[in-house]
Amino acid sequence: MPRMGDCEYRLGGFACSLLQCNVSLCCRCFFAVIGGAGLSGTEVLENKLWLACLEKSLPGGVALKSQVLHSTDEACDWCIKHYQTAKNEKTIWMLKEAGGNCGEGLYVLTYNNKEVILRRIRAANIRRNISYVAQEYVAKPLLWRGTHKFHMRVYLIVRGNGEAYMFSKALAHIANKPFEIEKGDQEADSEVHITNVAMNHHNKMLFHGCPVVDFLNISDMNKYGPDNSSDTKDFLPEDTTTLLTDLFSQYISQAYDNFMSNQLSESDFIHIGADVIFDQKCKPYILEFNVPPCTGMYGEKMEAPMEELFYKMFCSIVENFVLCEYVHTDVNDSYASWITINEKSEKFSEATVSTLGKNMFRWALYKRRLEREQQRQY
């Protein structure tokens, strides 16, 4: 399988495309893999507003609290009303532009700095109309090497029949500066709170790179520390894989069974980059899903472990989710493996182009009901 350029694997009526794309200054290039026609209804996971709506249907405690805010005025009104209540003065939120990417449009919102943040978002709204999601901030996160906030980029495959898999290796995305919660009324330091690689790689002195995390060898990684440094205590539990697959299963089952079950083929698939943060008790929470994920090169050269992960992951995708339709292959190899999240869904229904709209019709009904409930709250 070539490392660069565009390529397509076509067998019978099924195609898997690996596309090289040139992007803006934040990322020099990235590859996106698409299986067949992709999947219908993926916006439920990818769109930040829609994901926040989906989370309303999950059991309590699975997702971080969130609030859907359809305009800047609505965001400002919610913020003012929220912090008028004394019990909310200690709460912290991450205010996200719904259409933001590459770490842009993120604001750490506190009682002390709310006036500064509201001025910022009002100024941004002069240029364009913006929707937001206010997501509960993990104020006591698990820290990388005990000092820095981080999240994990975990790679998933979801097939047209509802099967879902997690790649056993992931990347750690680490903030540039040691973690702290500012107590003043100033805007929070993005290099303390933002773990997005696209934002952090510009500071070559502080950038941590993207260390590879192996979920199948947590004990070995804990023994030597996440940076192979013996001064780091255990920071991930032995059951991390189970914690993650259980979390992904709840999200994907809820999205697929209700809003994605009509697909053109059970062999089509999507590639997902799931951003997960852990709290101090090692409980994982979803920050967002990226469909497809950016597998990009930041800076002049990609680090060798990161390059190896991407290359072997793409090879494994072709071997296990394309060729497997025609030739038996084993989902495990010496580098990494795909861990089952969900088996084939009973809700799967093979659709035609004209009937794919059933997915979005069901979503529109659900979303309208949520909007009515939110209007009653106000």
Salt bridges, closest charged atoms under 4 A:
GLU8 OE2 - ARG10 NH2 3.07
GLU74 OE2 - HIS70 ND1 3.79
GLU97 OE1 - ARG128 NH2 2.78
GLU163 OE1 - ARG159 NH1 3.01
GLU182 OE1 - HIS193 NE2 2.78
GLU187 OE1 - ARG120 NH1 2.65
ASP189 OD2 - LYS177 NZ 2.95
GLU191 OE1 - LYS177 NZ 3.70
ASP227 OD2 - ARG145 NE 3.87
ASP231 OD1 - ARG145 NH2 3.73
GLU266 OE1 - LYS344 NZ 3.49
ASP275 OD1 - HIS151 NE2 3.45
ASP275 OD1 - ARG153 NE 2.50
GLU288 OE1 - LYS48 NZ 3.67
GLU300 OE1 - ARG28 NH1 3.81
GLU307 OE2 - ARG3 NH1 3.42
GLU308 OE2 - LYS312 NZ 3.31
GLU325 OE2 - ARG159 NH2 2.49
GLU371 OE2 - LYS367 NZ 3.04
GLU371 OE1 - ARG368 NH1 3.54
GLU373 OE2 - ARG369 NH1 3.12
